[in-house]
């Protein structure tokens, strides 16, 4: 299906940003009509983005070609898409890369975050059969799946247990804005308001848990203002939620409908079964899966 993104939205989120290189946006034409396009990048995957390369994204610490997006028109068949993919491979080889990875996961670096259908990023969704067929025929292999989890905030009641009741009495919530100071990240997040949410122990002031919420900038309107992204990269243990983290997420989601935010999504490696189970207890639904695809270029 065609993603509900207008040209002005893509320009606002990506094409007008300081990191965008026009030479890496490839367009396939047939009989004077645009039939498909893709966008590649070549750089070291960002340690400065606060992500652990091997654990959270699978990226190696090397220069790698990355396909950020590929999009076909309804009549953009293999006769157009195969040459486009070959041109993308040739482009990243020209720039010194020996592999190409397709699909964004937990993007907060390339400007696509929040753009439908990217959202937080689960790679190439399994439902995108046209892209998966193209990549399979071209010799790409899929990584382990990534799950997109979504929760509705209206109506929402967080689960109640003894620990949650204790935390409600002994802690307070703190919401702080975060402004990226690294120019690349500030540019990629220009259409977002980033909030760091914490719970702090009343008596000692000790911070017990923290997560980030990425909300659409009302003026930019790149992401639907009724949606938000929950970033779990600040979890103490990436495989599971502590009791304090569960309480924080549930308490946060409960407040969002008053701010006219009605859906929150996050992306989790599908093999993190305990974390997914805990999020489902917090009423997240496991809505779809996707994969990153990779190929060594010879």
C-alpha positions in Angstrom: 0.0 0.0 0.0 1.1 3.5 -0.7 2.3 5.2 2.6 0.2 8.3 3.5 3.1 10.7 3.2 3.1 13.9 1.1 6.1 15.3 -0.7 6.1 18.3 1.7 6.3 15.9 4.6 9.4 14.1 3.2 11.0 17.4 2.5 10.3 18.7 6.0 11.7 15.5 7.6 14.6 14.6 5.4 15.3 16.5 2.2 15.7 19.9 3.9 18.0 18.6 6.7 21.7 19.3 6.9 22.7 15.6 6.7 20.8 14.9 3.4 23.1 14.2 0.4 21.1 14.5 -2.9 23.5 12.1 -4.6 22.2 9.3 -2.5 18.5 9.6 -3.5 18.1 7.4 -6.5 15.0 7.7 -8.8 13.9 5.2 -11.4 12.2 6.7 -14.5 10.2 4.9 -17.2 8.7 6.8 -20.2 9.3 10.0 -18.3 7.4 8.9 -15.2 8.8 8.3 -11.8 8.2 4.6 -11.1 10.4 4.0 -7.9 12.9 5.6 -5.7 15.3 4.7 -2.9 17.6 6.5 -0.4 20.9 5.1 0.7 23.5 6.4 3.2 27.1 5.5 4.0 28.5 6.2 7.4 29.5 4.6 10.6 26.4 3.7 12.5 26.1 6.2 15.4 27.6 5.4 18.7 26.6 9.0 19.5 23.0 8.1 19.0 23.2 6.2 22.3 22.6 2.8 20.8 24.7 -0.3 21.4 25.6 -1.4 17.9 25.7 -5.2 18.3 23.0 -5.6 20.9 20.3 -3.1 19.8 20.7 -3.0 16.0 23.1 -5.6 14.9 25.2 -3.1 13.1 28.9 -3.8 13.0 31.5 -1.1 13.8 32.4 -0.4 10.2 31.4 1.7 7.3 28.3 0.2 5.9 25.9 1.0 3.2 22.4 1.4 4.5 19.2 1.6 2.5 16.9 4.0 4.5 13.8 3.7 2.2 12.7 2.1 -1.0 9.3 2.9 -2.5 7.6 1.6 -5.7 4.6 3.1 -7.6 1.7 0.6 -8.1 3.1 -0.1 -11.6 6.7 -0.2 -10.6 7.5 -3.8 -11.4 10.7 -5.8 -11.3 11.9 -4.4 -14.6 12.2 -1.0 -12.7 13.0 -2.2 -9.2 15.8 -4.6 -10.0 17.9 -2.0 -11.8 17.2 0.5 -9.0 18.4 -1.9 -6.4 21.5 -2.6 -8.5 22.2 1.1 -8.8 21.9 1.5 -5.0 24.5 -1.3 -4.5 26.8 0.3 -7.0 26.4 3.7 -5.3 27.5 2.4 -1.8 30.3 0.4 -3.4 31.6 3.6 -5.0 31.6 5.1 -1.5 33.8 2.3 -0.1 31.2 -0.2 1.4 31.2 -3.9 1.0 27.7 -4.6 2.4 24.3 -3.1 2.2 21.7 -3.3 4.9 18.0 -2.6 4.1 15.5 -1.3 6.7 15.6 1.1 9.7 15.2 -0.2 13.2 14.5 2.2 16.1 15.5 5.2 13.9 16.5 8.3 15.6 19.3 9.3 13.3 18.2 9.5 9.6 15.1 11.7 9.8 12.6 8.9 8.9 11.5 8.4 12.5 7.8 9.0 12.8 7.2 8.9 9.0 4.5 6.4 8.1 5.0 3.5 7.8 8.4 3.7 9.4 7.3 4.8 12.9 10.1 3.8 15.3 11.3 1.3 12.6 11.1 -2.5 12.4 13.1 -2.9 9.2 11.1 -4.1 6.3 7.6 -5.2 7.5 6.7 -8.8 6.8 3.5 -7.6 5.2 5.6 -5.7 2.5 5.7 -8.7 0.2 6.9 -6.7 -2.8 10.0 -5.5 -1.1 10.8 -8.9 0.6 10.4 -10.7 -2.8 12.7 -8.2 -4.5 15.3 -8.6 -1.8 15.1 -12.4 -1.7 15.6 -12.6 -5.4 18.6 -10.3 -5.2 20.3 -12.5 -2.7 19.6 -10.6 0.6 19.1 -12.5 3.9 16.8 -11.5 6.7 17.9 -10.8 10.3 16.0 -11.9 13.4 12.5 -10.2 13.5 11.7 -6.9 15.2 8.2 -6.5 16.7 6.1 -3.3 16.7 4.1 -2.9 19.8 1.3 -0.3 20.1 -0.9 0.7 23.0 -4.1 2.8 23.0 -4.2 5.5 25.6 -7.9 6.1 25.7 -9.3 4.5 27.8 -6.3 3.2 29.7 -5.9 1.9 33.3 -2.4 0.7 34.3 -2.2 -2.7 36.1 -2.3 -2.5 39.8 -0.3 -4.6 42.2 1.3 -4.2 45.6 4.6 -2.8 44.2 2.8 -0.3 42.0 0.8 0.9 45.0 4.0 1.3 47.0 5.7 3.3 44.3 2.6 5.5 43.9 3.0 6.5 47.6 6.8 6.9 47.7 7.8 8.4 44.4 7.1 11.4 42.2 7.2 11.7 38.4 9.6 14.1 36.6 9.3 15.2 33.0 12.3 17.0 31.4 12.8 18.1 27.8 15.9 16.7 26.0 17.6 18.7 23.3 20.1 16.7 21.2 23.4 18.6 21.2 25.1 16.6 18.4 24.2 18.4 15.1 23.3 15.3 13.2 20.9 14.1 15.9 19.4 17.6 16.3 18.7 17.7 12.6 17.2 14.2 12.5 15.0 15.0 15.5 14.0 18.5 14.3 10.3 17.5 13.9 10.1 16.0 17.4 9.8 17.1 21.0 11.8 14.7 23.1 10.7 14.2 26.7 12.7 12.3 29.4 10.3 10.8 32.0 11.6 9.7 35.4 10.3 8.5 38.7 12.2 9.8 41.8 12.0 8.5 45.4 10.5 11.2 47.6 12.8 10.8 50.6 16.2 10.3 49.0 15.7 11.8 45.6 17.1 8.6 44.0 16.0 8.1 40.4 14.4 4.7 40.1 13.5 4.5 36.4 13.6 6.6 33.2 12.3 6.3 29.6 12.0 8.8 26.7 8.8 9.8 24.9 9.1 11.2 21.4 6.2 13.5 20.5 5.4 15.1 17.2 6.2 18.8 17.0 2.8 20.4 16.5 4.2 22.9 14.0 6.2 20.4 11.9 3.4 17.8 11.7 5.6 15.1 10.3 4.2 12.4 12.6 0.5 12.4 13.5 0.2 14.5 16.6 -2.1 11.9 18.2 0.8 9.4 18.1 4.0 9.1 20.1 7.0 6.8 20.3 8.3 5.2 23.5 12.1 4.8 23.4 13.3 2.0 25.7 17.0 2.5 25.2 17.4 3.8 28.7 16.2 0.6 30.4 18.6 -0.7 33.0 18.2 -4.2 31.5 17.3 -4.3 27.8 15.7 -7.7 28.2 13.2 -6.9 30.9 11.4 -4.2 32.8 12.0 -3.6 36.5 9.0 -3.0 38.7 9.8 0.7 38.7 10.1 0.9 34.9 6.7 -0.9 34.5 5.1 1.5 36.9 6.6 4.5 35.1 5.5 3.4 31.7 1.9 2.6 32.9 1.7 5.9 34.8 2.9 7.8 31.7 0.5 6.2 29.3 -2.4 7.0 31.6 -1.7 10.7 31.3 -1.4 10.9 27.5 -5.0 11.0 26.4 -5.4 14.3 28.3 -2.6 15.6 26.0 -4.5 14.3 22.9 -2.0 11.5 22.3 -4.0 8.4 21.7 -1.5 5.8 20.5 2.1 5.0 21.6 4.4 2.6 19.8 7.8 1.0 20.4 10.0 -1.5 18.7 11.5 -4.6 20.4 13.6 -7.4 19.2 11.2 -10.3 18.9 13.5 -12.7 20.9 13.1 -10.5 24.0 10.1 -12.6 25.0 10.0 -11.5 28.7 10.1 -7.8 27.8 7.3 -8.3 25.2 5.2 -10.2 27.8 5.7 -7.4 30.3 4.7 -4.8 27.7 1.6 -6.8 26.8 0.7 -6.8 30.5 0.8 -3.0 30.1 -1.8 -3.4 27.3 0.6 -3.1 24.4 -0.4 -5.1 21.3 2.1 -6.9 19.2 0.8 -5.6 15.9 3.4 -6.6 13.3 7.0 -7.9 12.7 9.7 -6.9 10.3 13.3 -7.7 9.4 16.5 -6.0 8.3 18.0 -7.5 5.2 21.7 -7.6 4.4 23.9 -8.6 1.5 27.7 -8.7 1.1 28.6 -6.8 -2.1 31.2 -8.3 -4.3 
